[in-house]
Amino acid sequence: MVPRVLLIFAHPDDESFVAAGLTRRYADRGAEIALVTATRGEAGSRGDPPLCTPDELPALREAELRDAAALLGICEVNVLGYRDQHLADAPPREIRAELVAIVRRHRPHLVVTYDPHGGHGHRDHIAISRFTTDAVSAAADARWHRTEGDPHRVQRVLWTPPVLAWDDPPPARMDQEPGVDFLLDISAQKAAKIAALRAHRTQRPSTDRWIFQKPRADQILSIETFRQAWGPPIARPPLDDVLAGLTID
């Protein structure tokens, strides 16, 4: 019985910010983890000093993504190639069909994505949350995209929570924050998370700003939190196991 997890994000490095610890933990336990990244991040930083030309950035960011994925134990990377900063303009039917096909092929027990507010309100993060919810629902219904494989029902969808580990000021008690349904101690995966973040070399200015230059960096790198969008009821959150209550067939 092999757990299957599907991460669906907007940009290269989202997976490392949000779910590197989760990914490495469950990969080490034998889970099959696949990743969808909707854009190549061509509107992002080229590094400081620049590591490439603007024309070279999409290919470099995809290479960085694949390096990070290998460090985290991700077995499949799907880069959809939609336009960075304009993901909300993607044709809904087209991106739904692509995501439904991936969901039905990978057949995940668990899907992880951004919440409807996109973490910090990023337009692309909001869009990928919406597209993911649409696709996960459609993937379970045989009437949708009949040529894209047999229907599959995802048992649990996790979102980023309303409060993130790197927010300032930090919450006094993360375990008591509403929307923190899963609180993972990723101390054992911290080195892997750091390595994955550093694999995105062009994005070092933003990872330094959001994480590494903060006085709380060690704490930020030691926990990951998630909100359950749907799934089996959680009697006493937060839990430390994102597969708890799922039927692993």
C-alpha positions in Angstrom: 0.0 0.0 0.0 1.8 3.1 -1.2 0.5 6.6 -0.3 0.3 9.0 -3.2 0.6 12.8 -2.8 0.2 15.5 -5.5 1.5 19.0 -5.0 0.0 21.7 -7.2 1.6 25.1 -7.2 2.1 28.2 -9.4 5.9 28.8 -9.5 9.2 27.0 -9.1 10.1 27.4 -5.4 6.5 27.3 -4.1 6.9 23.6 -3.3 10.1 24.3 -1.2 8.6 27.2 0.7 5.3 25.5 1.5 5.8 21.8 1.6 9.5 20.7 1.5 9.4 19.1 4.9 6.1 17.3 4.2 7.5 16.1 0.9 10.8 14.8 2.2 9.1 13.2 5.3 6.6 11.1 3.3 9.0 10.3 0.5 11.3 8.8 3.1 8.3 6.7 4.2 7.8 5.4 0.8 5.1 7.7 -0.6 5.0 8.5 -4.3 5.0 12.3 -4.6 4.3 14.2 -7.8 4.4 17.9 -8.5 2.6 20.3 -10.8 4.1 23.7 -11.4 1.9 25.9 -13.5 4.5 28.4 -14.7 8.2 28.6 -15.2 8.6 31.7 -13.1 9.9 33.9 -15.8 8.7 37.0 -14.1 10.8 36.3 -11.0 14.3 37.3 -9.9 17.4 36.4 -12.0 19.5 36.5 -8.9 21.8 39.1 -7.4 24.0 39.5 -9.3 22.0 38.1 -12.3 22.8 34.4 -13.1 21.3 34.5 -16.6 19.6 36.8 -19.2 15.8 37.3 -19.1 15.5 34.9 -22.1 17.4 32.2 -20.2 15.4 32.6 -17.0 12.5 30.2 -17.7 14.8 27.3 -18.6 17.1 28.0 -15.6 14.1 28.2 -13.2 12.8 24.9 -14.5 16.2 23.3 -14.0 16.3 24.7 -10.4 12.9 23.2 -9.8 13.9 19.8 -11.0 17.0 19.9 -8.8 14.9 20.9 -5.8 12.4 18.1 -6.6 15.2 15.5 -6.7 16.4 16.7 -3.3 12.9 16.2 -1.9 12.2 12.8 -3.3 9.6 13.9 -5.8 9.1 11.2 -8.4 7.4 13.2 -11.2 7.5 16.9 -12.1 4.9 18.4 -14.5 5.6 22.0 -15.7 2.5 23.3 -17.5 4.2 26.4 -18.9 1.5 29.0 -18.4 2.5 32.7 -18.3 4.0 33.9 -15.0 2.0 36.7 -13.3 -0.9 35.9 -15.7 -2.0 32.5 -14.5 -5.5 33.8 -13.8 -5.9 34.4 -17.6 -5.3 30.7 -18.4 -8.2 29.1 -20.3 -10.2 27.4 -17.6 -11.2 24.4 -19.7 -7.6 23.9 -20.9 -5.9 23.9 -17.5 -8.8 21.9 -16.0 -8.2 19.2 -18.6 -4.5 19.1 -17.9 -4.9 18.9 -14.1 -7.7 16.3 -14.3 -5.4 14.1 -16.5 -2.6 14.4 -13.9 -4.9 13.7 -11.0 -6.4 10.6 -12.7 -3.0 9.3 -13.7 -1.3 9.8 -10.4 -4.4 9.0 -8.4 -3.3 10.8 -5.2 -4.8 10.2 -1.8 -3.7 13.8 -0.8 -3.5 17.0 -2.8 -1.6 20.1 -1.4 -2.1 23.6 -2.9 -2.5 27.3 -1.9 -5.6 28.5 0.0 -8.2 30.7 -1.9 -6.3 33.8 -0.7 -3.0 32.7 -2.2 -1.0 32.8 1.0 -0.1 36.4 0.8 -2.6 37.4 -1.9 -0.4 36.6 -4.9 -2.6 36.6 -8.0 -1.0 33.4 -9.4 -1.4 31.6 -6.1 -5.1 32.5 -5.9 -5.5 31.3 -9.5 -3.8 27.9 -8.8 -5.9 27.4 -5.7 -9.1 27.9 -7.8 -7.9 25.8 -10.7 -6.9 23.0 -8.3 -10.2 22.9 -6.6 -12.0 22.8 -9.9 -9.8 20.0 -11.2 -10.0 17.8 -8.1 -13.8 18.1 -8.2 -14.0 17.3 -11.9 -11.5 14.4 -11.7 -14.0 12.5 -9.5 -16.8 12.9 -12.0 -16.8 10.6 -15.1 -18.8 13.2 -17.1 -15.8 15.6 -17.1 -13.0 15.1 -19.6 -13.9 11.5 -20.5 -10.7 11.0 -22.5 -8.5 11.9 -19.6 -8.6 8.6 -17.7 -10.8 6.9 -15.1 -12.4 9.0 -12.4 -10.5 9.4 -9.2 -11.7 10.9 -5.8 -9.0 12.6 -3.8 -9.6 11.9 -0.1 -8.0 15.0 1.4 -7.1 18.5 0.0 -4.8 20.7 2.1 -4.4 24.4 1.8 -1.8 26.8 3.2 -3.3 28.2 6.5 -4.4 31.8 7.2 -1.2 32.3 9.2 2.2 31.2 7.8 5.3 30.4 9.7 7.3 33.3 8.3 4.6 35.9 8.9 5.5 39.0 11.1 4.6 39.2 13.8 4.4 35.5 14.5 1.4 34.0 16.3 1.9 33.4 20.0 0.7 29.8 19.7 0.6 28.4 16.1 -1.1 25.2 17.4 -4.1 27.3 18.6 -4.5 29.3 15.4 -7.8 28.7 13.5 -7.1 27.0 10.2 -4.0 25.2 11.4 -5.3 21.7 11.1 -1.9 20.1 10.6 1.2 21.2 12.3 4.3 19.2 11.2 7.5 19.2 13.2 10.0 19.0 10.3 13.2 19.3 12.3 14.4 16.0 10.8 13.7 17.4 7.3 15.1 20.9 7.9 18.4 20.2 6.1 16.4 19.0 3.1 14.2 22.0 3.1 17.2 24.3 3.2 18.9 22.5 0.4 15.7 22.7 -1.7 15.3 26.4 -1.1 18.9 27.0 -2.0 18.6 24.9 -5.2 16.5 27.9 -6.4 19.6 30.0 -6.8 18.0 32.8 -8.8 15.5 33.3 -6.0 18.0 33.7 -3.2 17.1 37.4 -2.6 13.5 36.4 -1.8 14.3 33.3 0.3 16.8 35.4 2.3 14.2 38.1 2.8 11.3 35.7 3.7 13.3 33.2 5.7 17.0 33.1 6.1 17.6 36.7 7.3 14.9 36.6 9.9 15.9 36.1 13.6 13.3 33.2 13.7 14.8 31.4 10.7 15.5 28.2 12.7 11.9 28.1 13.9 10.5 28.9 10.5 12.5 26.1 8.9 11.4 23.6 11.5 7.6 23.6 11.1 5.0 23.4 8.3 1.3 24.1 8.7 -1.7 23.2 6.6 -5.5 23.8 6.6 -7.8 21.0 5.6 -10.0 22.1 2.7 -11.9 18.8 2.7 -11.3 15.3 4.0 -12.2 13.1 6.9 -13.2 15.0 10.1 -10.5 16.1 12.4 -11.6 15.7 16.0 -8.7 17.5 17.7 -6.5 19.6 15.5 -3.7 20.1 14.8 -2.5 16.7 13.7 1.1 15.8 12.9 0.3 13.2 10.2 -1.3 14.5 6.9 -2.3 10.9 6.0 -4.2 10.3 9.2 -7.7 8.9 8.6 -7.1 8.2 4.9 -7.6 4.8 3.3 -4.4 3.9 1.6 -5.3 1.4 -1.1 
